[in-house]
Amino acid sequence: MTKKLVLHSELETRKLGEAIAQMLFPGAVITLAGDLGAGKTTFTKGIGAGLGIQDDINSPTFNILKCYFGGKMSLYHIDAYRLEGVDEANKNIGLEEVIEGDGVAIIEWPEFIKEMIPFDSLQIEIYILENGDREFVISSNSPNYYQVLLVAEEGKF
């Protein structure tokens, strides 16, 4: 199932993340795809706020993984961009443990570690529109994310 919605500001992007966080569960996996500057980290900040995480969330581009604790669940923020072109044997840096762990895993640039991403995940693509708005395409084949898709459909966040 796929839902699309257009957001008009960073605040709306964060609020969507906060609303979705209320429906997440231990082991939830969200993939985020989109251009640089599309709002992937802004959305992740909303997820963190919705989970009650007090830390400042920023992009893990140079670290690949940042972990945030102290909320309802841990948040594992993965930026797989630097893993482009790395062979599978050298990607074994512990990411599977957090992806399959007891918190929420958010994966930016998922195409570079697609072999680690479970089928049971929520995929979000963010596109920058000509007027600067953002189009979110939210999809999943899993019933675990049905409520998230309803929020996207109704636009209530």
C-alpha positions in Angstrom: 0.0 0.0 0.0 1.3 3.5 -0.9 0.2 6.9 0.3 1.4 10.3 -0.9 1.2 13.7 0.8 2.7 17.1 0.2 4.2 19.1 3.1 4.9 22.8 3.0 7.5 23.3 5.8 10.2 21.9 8.0 7.7 22.1 10.9 5.2 19.9 9.1 8.0 17.4 8.3 8.9 17.2 12.0 5.2 16.9 13.0 4.7 14.0 10.6 7.7 12.3 12.2 6.3 12.9 15.7 2.9 11.4 14.6 4.5 8.4 13.0 6.7 7.8 16.1 3.5 7.2 18.2 2.8 4.1 16.1 6.3 2.6 16.0 7.3 -0.5 17.9 10.5 -2.3 18.9 12.2 -3.5 15.8 10.5 -1.0 13.5 12.6 -0.2 10.4 12.1 3.0 8.3 14.0 3.6 5.1 14.4 7.2 3.9 15.3 7.9 0.3 15.5 11.3 -1.4 17.8 14.0 -2.7 20.3 15.8 -0.4 18.4 18.4 1.5 15.0 16.8 1.0 14.3 16.6 4.7 15.4 13.1 5.8 17.2 14.3 8.9 14.4 16.8 9.7 11.9 13.9 9.6 14.2 11.8 11.8 14.3 14.7 14.3 10.5 14.5 14.4 10.7 10.7 15.1 13.2 11.3 17.9 10.9 14.0 19.4 7.9 11.7 19.2 9.9 8.9 21.0 10.8 11.4 23.7 14.5 11.6 22.9 16.1 14.8 24.3 19.4 14.7 22.4 20.0 16.9 19.4 19.6 14.6 16.3 21.8 15.3 13.4 23.0 13.5 10.3 25.3 10.5 10.9 27.0 11.0 7.5 30.6 10.7 8.7 29.8 8.2 11.5 27.4 6.0 9.5 25.5 5.2 12.7 24.3 7.4 15.6 22.4 5.9 18.5 20.0 7.8 20.7 18.7 6.6 24.0 16.5 7.9 26.8 13.1 7.8 25.0 10.3 5.3 24.9 12.6 3.3 22.6 16.2 3.6 21.3 16.6 5.3 17.9 19.3 4.1 15.6 20.0 6.5 12.8 22.0 5.0 9.9 23.3 6.9 6.9 24.5 4.3 4.5 25.7 6.8 1.9 29.4 6.1 2.6 28.8 2.4 2.1 28.2 2.9 -1.7 30.5 0.5 -3.6 31.7 -1.3 -0.5 31.5 -5.1 -0.9 29.2 -7.0 1.3 31.9 -8.6 3.4 33.2 -5.2 4.4 29.8 -3.9 5.4 29.7 -6.1 8.4 30.2 -3.4 10.9 27.3 -4.2 13.3 24.5 -2.5 11.4 22.4 -5.7 11.3 22.3 -5.9 15.1 20.7 -2.4 15.4 18.4 -3.0 12.4 17.2 -6.2 14.0 17.3 -4.7 17.5 14.9 -3.6 20.1 14.6 0.1 19.0 13.6 2.0 15.9 16.1 1.9 12.9 16.0 4.8 10.4 18.1 4.2 7.3 19.0 7.0 5.0 20.4 5.9 1.6 19.0 2.3 2.0 19.9 1.3 -1.5 23.6 0.9 -0.3 22.7 -1.8 2.3 19.5 -3.2 0.8 20.6 -6.8 1.7 20.3 -5.9 5.4 16.9 -4.3 5.2 14.0 -6.6 6.3 11.0 -7.1 4.0 8.9 -5.9 6.9 9.8 -2.2 6.8 8.3 1.2 6.1 9.7 2.9 3.0 9.6 6.7 2.7 10.7 8.7 -0.3 11.0 12.5 -0.1 11.0 14.6 -3.2 11.6 18.3 -3.5 8.9 20.0 -5.6 9.5 23.0 -7.8 7.9 25.4 -5.3 10.1 24.0 -2.4 7.3 21.8 -0.9 8.1 18.2 -0.2 6.2 15.2 -1.5 6.3 12.2 0.8 5.7 8.8 -0.7 5.1 6.3 2.1 4.7 2.6 1.5 4.8 -0.8 3.1 3.6 -4.3 2.4 3.4 -5.0 6.2 0.3 -4.8 8.3 2.6 -3.5 11.1 2.6 -0.1 9.4 -1.1 0.1 8.5 -1.7 2.9 11.1 1.2 4.9 9.7 -0.3 4.7 6.2 -3.7 5.9 7.6 -2.0 8.9 9.2 -0.5 9.8 5.8 -3.8 9.3 4.1 -5.7 11.4 6.5 -3.0 14.1 6.9 -3.8 14.4 10.6 -0.6 15.2 12.4 
